[in-house]
Amino acid sequence: MEIASKEFSNQDITVTYDPCICTLSGKCAKELSNVFSNTVIPWINLDEGNTEDIIKQIQKCPSGALQFHKKNKKQVI
């Protein structure tokens, strides 16, 4: 059975989570619990943290199950 990756977005970034490679270390929820939760669904709430902190936490993911990409912002002239 294949489980699809999940996507979570705010105005700055999109975060993807691949449950098939997650090692369930809990590092994300322990270190940035206002954004990542083990008990609340949806378990990633990007509105509860600033983008810089979220990116730093994702970069600490030991399995690589959490990834992100920045959204392109169009300039208004």
N, CA, C, O and CB atoms as a CASP TS submission, in Angstrom:
PFRMAT TS
TARGET T0000
AUTHOR 0000-0000-0000
METHOD Language model
MODEL 1
PARENT N/A
ATOM      1  N   MET     1       0.840  -1.181   0.000  1.00  0.00           N
ATOM      2  CA  MET     1       0.000   0.000   0.000  1.00  0.00           C
ATOM      3  C   MET     1       0.881   1.239   0.000  1.00  0.00           C
ATOM      4  O   MET     1       1.764   1.372   0.848  1.00  0.00           O
ATOM      5  CB  MET     1      -0.953   0.001   1.213  1.00  0.00           C
ATOM      6  N   GLU     2       0.655   2.133  -0.927  1.00  0.00           N
ATOM      7  CA  GLU     2       1.432   3.360  -1.034  1.00  0.00           C
ATOM      8  C   GLU     2       0.690   4.501  -0.344  1.00  0.00           C
ATOM      9  O   GLU     2      -0.512   4.688  -0.532  1.00  0.00           O
ATOM     10  CB  GLU     2       1.711   3.707  -2.514  1.00  0.00           C
ATOM     11  N   ILE     3       1.439   5.258   0.461  1.00  0.00           N
ATOM     12  CA  ILE     3       0.865   6.402   1.162  1.00  0.00           C
ATOM     13  C   ILE     3       1.420   7.663   0.510  1.00  0.00           C
ATOM     14  O   ILE     3       2.637   7.812   0.395  1.00  0.00           O
ATOM     15  CB  ILE     3       1.189   6.360   2.705  1.00  0.00           C
ATOM     16  N   ALA     4       0.561   8.558   0.090  1.00  0.00           N
ATOM     17  CA  ALA     4       0.976   9.773  -0.604  1.00  0.00           C
ATOM     18  C   ALA     4       1.583  10.779   0.363  1.00  0.00           C
ATOM     19  O   ALA     4       1.239  10.825   1.544  1.00  0.00           O
ATOM     20  CB  ALA     4      -0.208  10.399  -1.335  1.00  0.00           C
ATOM     21  N   SER     5       2.487  11.574  -0.168  1.00  0.00           N
ATOM     22  CA  SER     5       3.056  12.667   0.615  1.00  0.00           C
ATOM     23  C   SER     5       1.972  13.679   0.931  1.00  0.00           C
ATOM     24  O   SER     5       0.993  13.798   0.194  1.00  0.00           O
ATOM     25  CB  SER     5       4.227  13.339  -0.137  1.00  0.00           C
ATOM     26  N   LYS     6       2.140  14.394   2.004  1.00  0.00           N
ATOM     27  CA  LYS     6       1.195  15.425   2.411  1.00  0.00           C
ATOM     28  C   LYS     6       1.841  16.780   2.172  1.00  0.00           C
ATOM     29  O   LYS     6       3.059  16.919   2.282  1.00  0.00           O
ATOM     30  CB  LYS     6       0.774  15.257   3.906  1.00  0.00           C
ATOM     31  N   GLU     7       1.026  17.782   1.843  1.00  0.00           N
ATOM     32  CA  GLU     7       1.506  19.147   1.620  1.00  0.00           C
ATOM     33  C   GLU     7       0.798  20.117   2.540  1.00  0.00           C
ATOM     34  O   GLU     7      -0.406  20.016   2.774  1.00  0.00           O
ATOM     35  CB  GLU     7       1.303  19.562   0.160  1.00  0.00           C
ATOM     36  N   PHE     8       1.565  21.057   3.055  1.00  0.00           N
ATOM     37  CA  PHE     8       1.056  22.111   3.928  1.00  0.00           C
ATOM     38  C   PHE     8       1.672  23.414   3.438  1.00  0.00           C
ATOM     39  O   PHE     8       2.871  23.463   3.166  1.00  0.00           O
ATOM     40  CB  PHE     8       1.397  21.838   5.455  1.00  0.00           C
ATOM     41  N   SER     9       0.870  24.470   3.320  1.00  0.00           N
ATOM     42  CA  SER     9       1.371  25.733   2.771  1.00  0.00           C
ATOM     43  C   SER     9       0.969  26.927   3.611  1.00  0.00           C
ATOM     44  O   SER     9      -0.060  26.925   4.287  1.00  0.00           O
ATOM     45  CB  SER     9       0.874  25.921   1.361  1.00  0.00           C
ATOM     46  N   ASN    10       1.809  27.949   3.549  1.00  0.00           N
ATOM     47  CA  ASN    10       1.454  29.276   4.016  1.00  0.00           C
ATOM     48  C   ASN    10       1.805  30.239   2.892  1.00  0.00           C
ATOM     49  O   ASN    10       2.049  29.795   1.770  1.00  0.00           O
ATOM     50  CB  ASN    10       2.195  29.646   5.359  1.00  0.00           C
ATOM     51  N   GLN    11       1.836  31.515   3.148  1.00  0.00           N
ATOM     52  CA  GLN    11       2.092  32.466   2.060  1.00  0.00           C
ATOM     53  C   GLN    11       3.531  32.425   1.558  1.00  0.00           C
ATOM     54  O   GLN    11       3.808  32.899   0.456  1.00  0.00           O
ATOM     55  CB  GLN    11       1.763  33.866   2.518  1.00  0.00           C
ATOM     56  N   ASP    12       4.465  31.862   2.352  1.00  0.00           N
ATOM     57  CA  ASP    12       5.879  31.878   1.986  1.00  0.00           C
ATOM     58  C   ASP    12       6.417  30.552   1.456  1.00  0.00           C
ATOM     59  O   ASP    12       7.229  30.537   0.531  1.00  0.00           O
ATOM     60  CB  ASP    12       6.679  32.283   3.163  1.00  0.00           C
ATOM     61  N   ILE    13       5.970  29.442   2.035  1.00  0.00           N
ATOM     62  CA  ILE    13       6.544  28.147   1.690  1.00  0.00           C
ATOM     63  C   ILE    13       5.479  27.050   1.600  1.00  0.00           C
ATOM     64  O   ILE    13       4.364  27.195   2.103  1.00  0.00           O
ATOM     65  CB  ILE    13       7.599  27.759   2.714  1.00  0.00           C
ATOM     66  N   THR    14       5.852  25.966   0.955  1.00  0.00           N
ATOM     67  CA  THR    14       5.078  24.731   0.978  1.00  0.00           C
ATOM     68  C   THR    14       5.966  23.668   1.601  1.00  0.00           C
ATOM     69  O   THR    14       7.113  23.479   1.195  1.00  0.00           O
ATOM     70  CB  THR    14       4.593  24.312  -0.464  1.00  0.00           C
ATOM     71  N   VAL    15       5.421  22.975   2.593  1.00  0.00           N
ATOM     72  CA  VAL    15       6.134  21.908   3.281  1.00  0.00           C
ATOM     73  C   VAL    15       5.516  20.590   2.848  1.00  0.00           C
ATOM     74  O   VAL    15       4.294  20.444   2.818  1.00  0.00           O
ATOM     75  CB  VAL    15       6.075  22.083   4.839  1.00  0.00           C
ATOM     76  N   THR    16       6.373  19.627   2.512  1.00  0.00           N
ATOM     77  CA  THR    16       5.890  18.296   2.184  1.00  0.00           C
ATOM     78  C   THR    16       6.375  17.320   3.243  1.00  0.00           C
ATOM     79  O   THR    16       7.459  17.471   3.807  1.00  0.00           O
ATOM     80  CB  THR    16       6.360  17.862   0.775  1.00  0.00           C
ATOM     81  N   TYR    17       5.549  16.323   3.494  1.00  0.00           N
ATOM     82  CA  TYR    17       5.861  15.284   4.472  1.00  0.00           C
ATOM     83  C   TYR    17       5.625  13.932   3.808  1.00  0.00           C
ATOM     84  O   TYR    17       4.538  13.660   3.298  1.00  0.00           O
ATOM     85  CB  TYR    17       4.992  15.439   5.774  1.00  0.00           C
ATOM     86  N   ASP    18       6.652  13.092   3.818  1.00  0.00           N
ATOM     87  CA  ASP    18       6.539  11.760   3.237  1.00  0.00           C
ATOM     88  C   ASP    18       6.528  10.733   4.365  1.00  0.00           C
ATOM     89  O   ASP    18       7.581  10.413   4.917  1.00  0.00           O
ATOM     90  CB  ASP    18       7.704  11.480   2.238  1.00  0.00           C
ATOM     91  N   PRO    19       5.347  10.210   4.716  1.00  0.00           N
ATOM     92  CA  PRO    19       5.244   9.269   5.829  1.00  0.00           C
ATOM     93  C   PRO    19       5.960   7.949   5.571  1.00  0.00           C
ATOM     94  O   PRO    19       6.246   7.211   6.514  1.00  0.00           O
ATOM     95  CB  PRO    19       3.800   8.998   6.129  1.00  0.00           C
ATOM     96  N   CYS    20       6.252   7.642   4.324  1.00  0.00           N
ATOM     97  CA  CYS    20       6.922   6.376   4.000  1.00  0.00           C
ATOM     98  C   CYS    20       8.390   6.373   4.418  1.00  0.00           C
ATOM     99  O   CYS    20       8.972   5.307   4.617  1.00  0.00           O
ATOM    100  CB  CYS    20       6.817   6.099   2.509  1.00  0.00           C
ATOM    101  N   ILE    21       8.993   7.551   4.552  1.00  0.00           N
ATOM    102  CA  ILE    21      10.404   7.584   4.953  1.00  0.00           C
ATOM    103  C   ILE    21      10.616   8.163   6.354  1.00  0.00           C
ATOM    104  O   ILE    21      11.739   8.174   6.858  1.00  0.00           O
ATOM    105  CB  ILE    21      11.200   8.391   3.950  1.00  0.00           C
ATOM    106  N   CYS    22       9.551   8.639   6.975  1.00  0.00           N
ATOM    107  CA  CYS    22       9.659   9.213   8.313  1.00  0.00           C
ATOM    108  C   CYS    22      10.063   8.123   9.319  1.00  0.00           C
ATOM    109  O   CYS    22       9.505   7.025   9.319  1.00  0.00           O
ATOM    110  CB  CYS    22       8.316   9.876   8.733  1.00  0.00           C
ATOM    111  N   THR    23      11.046   8.450  10.176  1.00  0.00           N
ATOM    112  CA  THR    23      11.499   7.508  11.206  1.00  0.00           C
ATOM    113  C   THR    23      10.820   7.769  12.546  1.00  0.00           C
ATOM    114  O   THR    23      11.135   7.114  13.540  1.00  0.00           O
ATOM    115  CB  THR    23      13.015   7.593  11.371  1.00  0.00           C
ATOM    116  N   LEU    24       9.895   8.716  12.577  1.00  0.00           N
ATOM    117  CA  LEU    24       9.130   9.052  13.782  1.00  0.00           C
ATOM    118  C   LEU    24      10.026   9.392  14.970  1.00  0.00           C
ATOM    119  O   LEU    24       9.754   8.995  16.103  1.00  0.00           O
ATOM    120  CB  LEU    24       8.217   7.899  14.153  1.00  0.00           C
ATOM    121  N   SER    25      11.092  10.129  14.696  1.00  0.00           N
ATOM    122  CA  SER    25      12.003  10.546  15.770  1.00  0.00           C
ATOM    123  C   SER    25      11.334  11.550  16.707  1.00  0.00           C
ATOM    124  O   SER    25      11.690  11.639  17.882  1.00  0.00           O
ATOM    125  CB  SER    25      13.282  11.156  15.178  1.00  0.00           C
ATOM    126  N   GLY    26      10.372  12.297  16.190  1.00  0.00           N
ATOM    127  CA  GLY    26       9.680  13.301  16.993  1.00  0.00           C
ATOM    128  C   GLY    26      10.473  14.581  17.182  1.00  0.00           C
ATOM    129  O   GLY    26      10.050  15.468  17.923  1.00  0.00           O
ATOM    130  N   LYS    27      11.618  14.689  16.522  1.00  0.00           N
ATOM    131  CA  LYS    27      12.478  15.868  16.656  1.00  0.00           C
ATOM    132  C   LYS    27      11.724  17.156  16.304  1.00  0.00           C
ATOM    133  O   LYS    27      11.887  18.175  16.976  1.00  0.00           O
ATOM    134  CB  LYS    27      13.718  15.725  15.759  1.00  0.00           C
ATOM    135  N   CYS    28      10.915  17.111  15.271  1.00  0.00           N
ATOM    136  CA  CYS    28      10.189  18.311  14.846  1.00  0.00           C
ATOM    137  C   CYS    28       9.205  18.766  15.925  1.00  0.00           C
ATOM    138  O   CYS    28       9.146  19.952  16.251  1.00  0.00           O
ATOM    139  CB  CYS    28       9.441  18.047  13.525  1.00  0.00           C
ATOM    140  N   ALA    29       8.436  17.832  16.478  1.00  0.00           N
ATOM    141  CA  ALA    29       7.433  18.173  17.490  1.00  0.00           C
ATOM    142  C   ALA    29       8.075  18.575  18.821  1.00  0.00           C
ATOM    143  O   ALA    29       7.530  19.410  19.544  1.00  0.00           O
ATOM    144  CB  ALA    29       6.489  16.994  17.708  1.00  0.00           C
ATOM    145  N   LYS    30       9.206  17.997  19.140  1.00  0.00           N
ATOM    146  CA  LYS    30       9.890  18.337  20.392  1.00  0.00           C
ATOM    147  C   LYS    30      10.500  19.736  20.330  1.00  0.00           C
ATOM    148  O   LYS    30      10.477  20.471  21.317  1.00  0.00           O
ATOM    149  CB  LYS    30      10.983  17.304  20.700  1.00  0.00           C
ATOM    150  N   GLU    31      11.039  20.098  19.178  1.00  0.00           N
ATOM    151  CA  GLU    31      11.783  21.350  19.069  1.00  0.00           C
ATOM    152  C   GLU    31      10.969  22.530  18.549  1.00  0.00           C
ATOM    153  O   GLU    31      11.351  23.679  18.772  1.00  0.00           O
ATOM    154  CB  GLU    31      12.951  21.147  18.183  1.00  0.00           C
ATOM    155  N   LEU    32       9.860  22.276  17.864  1.00  0.00           N
ATOM    156  CA  LEU    32       9.020  23.362  17.351  1.00  0.00           C
ATOM    157  C   LEU    32       7.555  22.935  17.468  1.00  0.00           C
ATOM    158  O   LEU    32       6.847  22.780  16.473  1.00  0.00           O
ATOM    159  CB  LEU    32       9.390  23.716  15.860  1.00  0.00           C
ATOM    160  N   SER    33       7.133  22.751  18.713  1.00  0.00           N
ATOM    161  CA  SER    33       5.811  22.167  18.992  1.00  0.00           C
ATOM    162  C   SER    33       4.644  23.077  18.620  1.00  0.00           C
ATOM    163  O   SER    33       3.515  22.602  18.497  1.00  0.00           O
ATOM    164  CB  SER    33       5.713  21.820  20.449  1.00  0.00           C
ATOM    165  N   ASN    34       4.889  24.361  18.440  1.00  0.00           N
ATOM    166  CA  ASN    34       3.798  25.237  18.018  1.00  0.00           C
ATOM    167  C   ASN    34       3.436  25.014  16.547  1.00  0.00           C
ATOM    168  O   ASN    34       2.341  25.385  16.122  1.00  0.00           O
ATOM    169  CB  ASN    34       4.180  26.702  18.247  1.00  0.00           C
ATOM    170  N   VAL    35       4.335  24.415  15.767  1.00  0.00           N
ATOM    171  CA  VAL    35       4.089  24.147  14.351  1.00  0.00           C
ATOM    172  C   VAL    35       3.830  22.663  14.096  1.00  0.00           C
ATOM    173  O   VAL    35       2.912  22.306  13.357  1.00  0.00           O
ATOM    174  CB  VAL    35       5.274  24.620  13.513  1.00  0.00           C
ATOM    175  N   PHE    36       4.640  21.803  14.709  1.00  0.00           N
ATOM    176  CA  PHE    36       4.546  20.355  14.503  1.00  0.00           C
ATOM    177  C   PHE    36       3.982  19.711  15.763  1.00  0.00           C
ATOM    178  O   PHE    36       4.448  19.985  16.868  1.00  0.00           O
ATOM    179  CB  PHE    36       5.938  19.744  14.147  1.00  0.00           C
ATOM    180  N   SER    37       2.982  18.859  15.596  1.00  0.00           N
ATOM    181  CA  SER    37       2.328  18.244  16.741  1.00  0.00           C
ATOM    182  C   SER    37       2.170  16.739  16.545  1.00  0.00           C
ATOM    183  O   SER    37       1.959  16.266  15.429  1.00  0.00           O
ATOM    184  CB  SER    37       0.967  18.889  16.980  1.00  0.00           C
ATOM    185  N   ASN    38       2.274  16.000  17.634  1.00  0.00           N
ATOM    186  CA  ASN    38       2.025  14.560  17.588  1.00  0.00           C
ATOM    187  C   ASN    38       0.573  14.228  17.906  1.00  0.00           C
ATOM    188  O   ASN    38       0.145  13.088  17.725  1.00  0.00           O
ATOM    189  CB  ASN    38       2.944  13.838  18.560  1.00  0.00           C
ATOM    190  N   THR    39      -0.192  15.218  18.380  1.00  0.00           N
ATOM    191  CA  THR    39      -1.533  14.925  18.883  1.00  0.00           C
ATOM    192  C   THR    39      -2.669  15.684  18.208  1.00  0.00           C
ATOM    193  O   THR    39      -3.834  15.353  18.429  1.00  0.00           O
ATOM    194  CB  THR    39      -1.574  15.209  20.322  1.00  0.00           C
ATOM    195  N   VAL    40      -2.371  16.674  17.407  1.00  0.00           N
ATOM    196  CA  VAL    40      -3.409  17.504  16.783  1.00  0.00           C
ATOM    197  C   VAL    40      -3.401  17.268  15.275  1.00  0.00           C
ATOM    198  O   VAL    40      -2.337  17.128  14.671  1.00  0.00           O
ATOM    199  CB  VAL    40      -3.188  19.019  17.105  1.00  0.00           C
ATOM    200  N   ILE    41      -4.566  17.226  14.680  1.00  0.00           N
ATOM    201  CA  ILE    41      -4.663  17.093  13.229  1.00  0.00           C
ATOM    202  C   ILE    41      -5.286  18.362  12.676  1.00  0.00           C
ATOM    203  O   ILE    41      -6.312  18.779  13.214  1.00  0.00           O
ATOM    204  CB  ILE    41      -5.498  15.835  12.824  1.00  0.00           C
ATOM    205  N   PRO    42      -4.755  19.012  11.648  1.00  0.00           N
ATOM    206  CA  PRO    42      -3.553  18.586  10.941  1.00  0.00           C
ATOM    207  C   PRO    42      -2.320  18.781  11.822  1.00  0.00           C
ATOM    208  O   PRO    42      -2.246  19.736  12.595  1.00  0.00           O
ATOM    209  CB  PRO    42      -3.398  19.365   9.621  1.00  0.00           C
ATOM    210  N   TRP    43      -1.366  17.881  11.702  1.00  0.00           N
ATOM    211  CA  TRP    43      -0.232  17.897  12.629  1.00  0.00           C
ATOM    212  C   TRP    43       0.831  18.926  12.267  1.00  0.00           C
ATOM    213  O   TRP    43       1.752  19.161  13.048  1.00  0.00           O
ATOM    214  CB  TRP    43       0.398  16.536  12.681  1.00  0.00           C
ATOM    215  N   ILE    44       0.717  19.542  11.098  1.00  0.00           N
ATOM    216  CA  ILE    44       1.603  20.657  10.735  1.00  0.00           C
ATOM    217  C   ILE    44       0.730  21.892  10.539  1.00  0.00           C
ATOM    218  O   ILE    44      -0.156  21.904   9.685  1.00  0.00           O
ATOM    219  CB  ILE    44       2.445  20.336   9.430  1.00  0.00           C
ATOM    220  N   ASN    45       0.984  22.932  11.333  1.00  0.00           N
ATOM    221  CA  ASN    45       0.237  24.180  11.229  1.00  0.00           C
ATOM    222  C   ASN    45       1.244  25.312  11.013  1.00  0.00           C
ATOM    223  O   ASN    45       1.786  25.860  11.973  1.00  0.00           O
ATOM    224  CB  ASN    45      -0.643  24.434  12.512  1.00  0.00           C
ATOM    225  N   LEU    46       1.486  25.651   9.766  1.00  0.00           N
ATOM    226  CA  LEU    46       2.494  26.650   9.425  1.00  0.00           C
ATOM    227  C   LEU    46       2.149  28.046   9.914  1.00  0.00           C
ATOM    228  O   LEU    46       3.028  28.902  10.012  1.00  0.00           O
ATOM    229  CB  LEU    46       2.692  26.682   7.946  1.00  0.00           C
ATOM    230  N   ASP    47       0.894  28.285  10.219  1.00  0.00           N
ATOM    231  CA  ASP    47       0.480  29.605  10.697  1.00  0.00           C
ATOM    232  C   ASP    47       0.938  29.881  12.126  1.00  0.00           C
ATOM    233  O   ASP    47       0.857  31.017  12.592  1.00  0.00           O
ATOM    234  CB  ASP    47      -1.026  29.733  10.613  1.00  0.00           C
ATOM    235  N   GLU    48       1.411  28.866  12.817  1.00  0.00           N
ATOM    236  CA  GLU    48       1.807  29.020  14.222  1.00  0.00           C
ATOM    237  C   GLU    48       3.297  29.295  14.414  1.00  0.00           C
ATOM    238  O   GLU    48       3.773  29.318  15.549  1.00  0.00           O
ATOM    239  CB  GLU    48       1.435  27.783  14.986  1.00  0.00           C
ATOM    240  N   GLY    49       4.036  29.503  13.335  1.00  0.00           N
ATOM    241  CA  GLY    49       5.461  29.787  13.471  1.00  0.00           C
ATOM    242  C   GLY    49       5.931  30.688  12.360  1.00  0.00           C
ATOM    243  O   GLY    49       5.236  30.882  11.363  1.00  0.00           O
ATOM    244  N   ASN    50       7.133  31.248  12.538  1.00  0.00           N
ATOM    245  CA  ASN    50       7.643  32.074  11.449  1.00  0.00           C
ATOM    246  C   ASN    50       8.414  31.195  10.469  1.00  0.00           C
ATOM    247  O   ASN    50       8.980  30.170  10.849  1.00  0.00           O
ATOM    248  CB  ASN    50       8.545  33.217  11.992  1.00  0.00           C
ATOM    249  N   THR    51       8.428  31.602   9.234  1.00  0.00           N
ATOM    250  CA  THR    51       8.966  30.797   8.146  1.00  0.00           C
ATOM    251  C   THR    51      10.425  30.423   8.374  1.00  0.00           C
ATOM    252  O   THR    51      10.817  29.290   8.096  1.00  0.00           O
ATOM    253  CB  THR    51       8.827  31.538   6.838  1.00  0.00           C
ATOM    254  N   GLU    52      11.223  31.335   8.867  1.00  0.00           N
ATOM    255  CA  GLU    52      12.643  31.059   9.105  1.00  0.00           C
ATOM    256  C   GLU    52      12.835  29.909  10.095  1.00  0.00           C
ATOM    257  O   GLU    52      13.656  29.020   9.865  1.00  0.00           O
ATOM    258  CB  GLU    52      13.344  32.316   9.627  1.00  0.00           C
ATOM    259  N   ASP    53      12.081  29.927  11.191  1.00  0.00           N
ATOM    260  CA  ASP    53      12.177  28.864  12.197  1.00  0.00           C
ATOM    261  C   ASP    53      11.697  27.526  11.634  1.00  0.00           C
ATOM    262  O   ASP    53      12.273  26.481  11.934  1.00  0.00           O
ATOM    263  CB  ASP    53      11.360  29.233  13.445  1.00  0.00           C
ATOM    264  N   ILE    54      10.658  27.561  10.833  1.00  0.00           N
ATOM    265  CA  ILE    54      10.133  26.338  10.227  1.00  0.00           C
ATOM    266  C   ILE    54      11.180  25.722   9.298  1.00  0.00           C
ATOM    267  O   ILE    54      11.412  24.513   9.336  1.00  0.00           O
ATOM    268  CB  ILE    54       8.824  26.630   9.450  1.00  0.00           C
ATOM    269  N   ILE    55      11.801  26.540   8.478  1.00  0.00           N
ATOM    270  CA  ILE    55      12.834  26.058   7.558  1.00  0.00           C
ATOM    271  C   ILE    55      14.002  25.454   8.332  1.00  0.00           C
ATOM    272  O   ILE    55      14.494  24.382   7.979  1.00  0.00           O
ATOM    273  CB  ILE    55      13.331  27.203   6.653  1.00  0.00           C
ATOM    274  N   LYS    56      14.445  26.134   9.382  1.00  0.00           N
ATOM    275  CA  LYS    56      15.555  25.614  10.197  1.00  0.00           C
ATOM    276  C   LYS    56      15.202  24.253  10.794  1.00  0.00           C
ATOM    277  O   LYS    56      16.045  23.357  10.844  1.00  0.00           O
ATOM    278  CB  LYS    56      15.911  26.609  11.324  1.00  0.00           C
ATOM    279  N   GLN    57      13.951  24.098  11.248  1.00  0.00           N
ATOM    280  CA  GLN    57      13.537  22.828  11.837  1.00  0.00           C
ATOM    281  C   GLN    57      13.458  21.726  10.780  1.00  0.00           C
ATOM    282  O   GLN    57      13.873  20.595  11.036  1.00  0.00           O
ATOM    283  CB  GLN    57      12.183  22.986  12.534  1.00  0.00           C
ATOM    284  N   ILE    58      12.942  22.036   9.620  1.00  0.00           N
ATOM    285  CA  ILE    58      12.856  21.055   8.542  1.00  0.00           C
ATOM    286  C   ILE    58      14.248  20.568   8.151  1.00  0.00           C
ATOM    287  O   ILE    58      14.434  19.387   7.857  1.00  0.00           O
ATOM    288  CB  ILE    58      12.137  21.655   7.320  1.00  0.00           C
ATOM    289  N   GLN    59      15.211  21.462   8.147  1.00  0.00           N
ATOM    290  CA  GLN    59      16.574  21.090   7.795  1.00  0.00           C
ATOM    291  C   GLN    59      17.207  20.148   8.825  1.00  0.00           C
ATOM    292  O   GLN    59      18.224  19.516   8.538  1.00  0.00           O
ATOM    293  CB  GLN    59      17.424  22.336   7.649  1.00  0.00           C
ATOM    294  N   LYS    60      16.619  20.050  10.008  1.00  0.00           N
ATOM    295  CA  LYS    60      17.109  19.137  11.045  1.00  0.00           C
ATOM    296  C   LYS    60      16.452  17.757  10.976  1.00  0.00           C
ATOM    297  O   LYS    60      16.821  16.865  11.740  1.00  0.00           O
ATOM    298  CB  LYS    60      16.872  19.742  12.416  1.00  0.00           C
ATOM    299  N   CYS    61      15.500  17.568  10.088  1.00  0.00           N
ATOM    300  CA  CYS    61      14.763  16.298  10.000  1.00  0.00           C
ATOM    301  C   CYS    61      15.750  15.165   9.677  1.00  0.00           C
ATOM    302  O   CYS    61      16.368  15.179   8.613  1.00  0.00           O
ATOM    303  CB  CYS    61      13.630  16.378   8.908  1.00  0.00           C
ATOM    304  N   PRO    62      15.904  14.185  10.581  1.00  0.00           N
ATOM    305  CA  PRO    62      16.913  13.150  10.379  1.00  0.00           C
ATOM    306  C   PRO    62      16.633  12.210   9.206  1.00  0.00           C
ATOM    307  O   PRO    62      17.570  11.651   8.636  1.00  0.00           O
ATOM    308  CB  PRO    62      17.041  12.347  11.619  1.00  0.00           C
ATOM    309  N   SER    63      15.382  12.028   8.840  1.00  0.00           N
ATOM    310  CA  SER    63      15.049  11.098   7.756  1.00  0.00           C
ATOM    311  C   SER    63      14.895  11.786   6.406  1.00  0.00           C
ATOM    312  O   SER    63      14.960  11.133   5.364  1.00  0.00           O
ATOM    313  CB  SER    63      13.777  10.362   8.088  1.00  0.00           C
ATOM    314  N   GLY    64      14.691  13.105   6.421  1.00  0.00           N
ATOM    315  CA  GLY    64      14.407  13.821   5.181  1.00  0.00           C
ATOM    316  C   GLY    64      12.945  13.741   4.781  1.00  0.00           C
ATOM    317  O   GLY    64      12.581  14.127   3.670  1.00  0.00           O
ATOM    318  N   ALA    65      12.105  13.243   5.677  1.00  0.00           N
ATOM    319  CA  ALA    65      10.672  13.128   5.380  1.00  0.00           C
ATOM    320  C   ALA    65      10.025  14.501   5.229  1.00  0.00           C
ATOM    321  O   ALA    65       9.044  14.649   4.500  1.00  0.00           O
ATOM    322  CB  ALA    65       9.961  12.335   6.483  1.00  0.00           C
ATOM    323  N   LEU    66      10.565  15.497   5.909  1.00  0.00           N
ATOM    324  CA  LEU    66      10.075  16.867   5.779  1.00  0.00           C
ATOM    325  C   LEU    66      10.952  17.613   4.785  1.00  0.00           C
ATOM    326  O   LEU    66      12.177  17.614   4.906  1.00  0.00           O
ATOM    327  CB  LEU    66      10.060  17.592   7.154  1.00  0.00           C
ATOM    328  N   GLN    67      10.332  18.238   3.819  1.00  0.00           N
ATOM    329  CA  GLN    67      11.012  19.047   2.819  1.00  0.00           C
ATOM    330  C   GLN    67      10.227  20.341   2.649  1.00  0.00           C
ATOM    331  O   GLN    67       9.081  20.429   3.088  1.00  0.00           O
ATOM    332  CB  GLN    67      11.149  18.282   1.460  1.00  0.00           C
ATOM    333  N   PHE    68      10.828  21.343   2.019  1.00  0.00           N
ATOM    334  CA  PHE    68      10.112  22.594   1.774  1.00  0.00           C
ATOM    335  C   PHE    68      10.575  23.202   0.467  1.00  0.00           C
ATOM    336  O   PHE    68      11.661  22.906  -0.031  1.00  0.00           O
ATOM    337  CB  PHE    68      10.322  23.588   2.933  1.00  0.00           C
ATOM    338  N   HIS    69       9.743  24.041  -0.067  1.00  0.00           N
ATOM    339  CA  HIS    69      10.178  24.919  -1.148  1.00  0.00           C
ATOM    340  C   HIS    69       9.505  26.265  -0.955  1.00  0.00           C
ATOM    341  O   HIS    69       8.356  26.364  -0.525  1.00  0.00           O
ATOM    342  CB  HIS    69       9.842  24.316  -2.552  1.00  0.00           C
ATOM    343  N   LYS    70      10.271  27.303  -1.290  1.00  0.00           N
ATOM    344  CA  LYS    70       9.762  28.665  -1.150  1.00  0.00           C
ATOM    345  C   LYS    70       8.877  28.988  -2.337  1.00  0.00           C
ATOM    346  O   LYS    70       9.138  28.572  -3.466  1.00  0.00           O
ATOM    347  CB  LYS    70      10.920  29.688  -1.035  1.00  0.00           C
ATOM    348  N   LYS    71       7.824  29.741  -2.054  1.00  0.00           N
ATOM    349  CA  LYS    71       6.927  30.182  -3.120  1.00  0.00           C
ATOM    350  C   LYS    71       7.515  31.408  -3.790  1.00  0.00           C
ATOM    351  O   LYS    71       8.156  32.236  -3.141  1.00  0.00           O
ATOM    352  CB  LYS    71       5.509  30.485  -2.571  1.00  0.00           C
ATOM    353  N   ASN    72       7.297  31.519  -5.065  1.00  0.00           N
ATOM    354  CA  ASN    72       7.731  32.717  -5.804  1.00  0.00           C
ATOM    355  C   ASN    72       6.739  33.830  -5.525  1.00  0.00           C
ATOM    356  O   ASN    72       5.527  33.646  -5.636  1.00  0.00           O
ATOM    357  CB  ASN    72       7.839  32.439  -7.350  1.00  0.00           C
ATOM    358  N   LYS    73       7.266  34.975  -5.165  1.00  0.00           N
ATOM    359  CA  LYS    73       6.398  36.126  -4.932  1.00  0.00           C
ATOM    360  C   LYS    73       6.505  37.066  -6.116  1.00  0.00           C
ATOM    361  O   LYS    73       7.595  37.510  -6.478  1.00  0.00           O
ATOM    362  CB  LYS    73       6.769  36.855  -3.612  1.00  0.00           C
ATOM    363  N   LYS    74       5.380  37.358  -6.704  1.00  0.00           N
ATOM    364  CA  LYS    74       5.366  38.273  -7.846  1.00  0.00           C
ATOM    365  C   LYS    74       5.360  39.703  -7.344  1.00  0.00           C
ATOM    366  O   LYS    74       4.677  40.039  -6.377  1.00  0.00           O
ATOM    367  CB  LYS    74       4.142  38.012  -8.758  1.00  0.00           C
ATOM    368  N   GLN    75       6.128  40.530  -8.015  1.00  0.00           N
ATOM    369  CA  GLN    75       6.163  41.948  -7.646  1.00  0.00           C
ATOM    370  C   GLN    75       5.001  42.666  -8.308  1.00  0.00           C
ATOM    371  O   GLN    75       4.683  42.428  -9.473  1.00  0.00           O
ATOM    372  CB  GLN    75       7.513  42.601  -8.053  1.00  0.00           C
ATOM    373  N   VAL    76       4.384  43.535  -7.553  1.00  0.00           N
ATOM    374  CA  VAL    76       3.324  44.364  -8.099  1.00  0.00           C
ATOM    375  C   VAL    76       3.928  45.712  -8.472  1.00  0.00           C
ATOM    376  O   VAL    76       4.550  46.378  -7.645  1.00  0.00           O
ATOM    377  CB  VAL    76       2.146  44.529  -7.084  1.00  0.00           C
ATOM    378  N   ILE    77       3.738  46.101  -9.715  1.00  0.00           N
ATOM    379  CA  ILE    77       4.331  47.366 -10.187  1.00  0.00           C
ATOM    380  C   ILE    77       3.259  48.423 -10.286  1.00  0.00           C
ATOM    381  O   ILE    77       3.545  49.559 -10.664  1.00  0.00           O
ATOM    382  CB  ILE    77       5.031  47.184 -11.558  1.00  0.00           C
TER
END
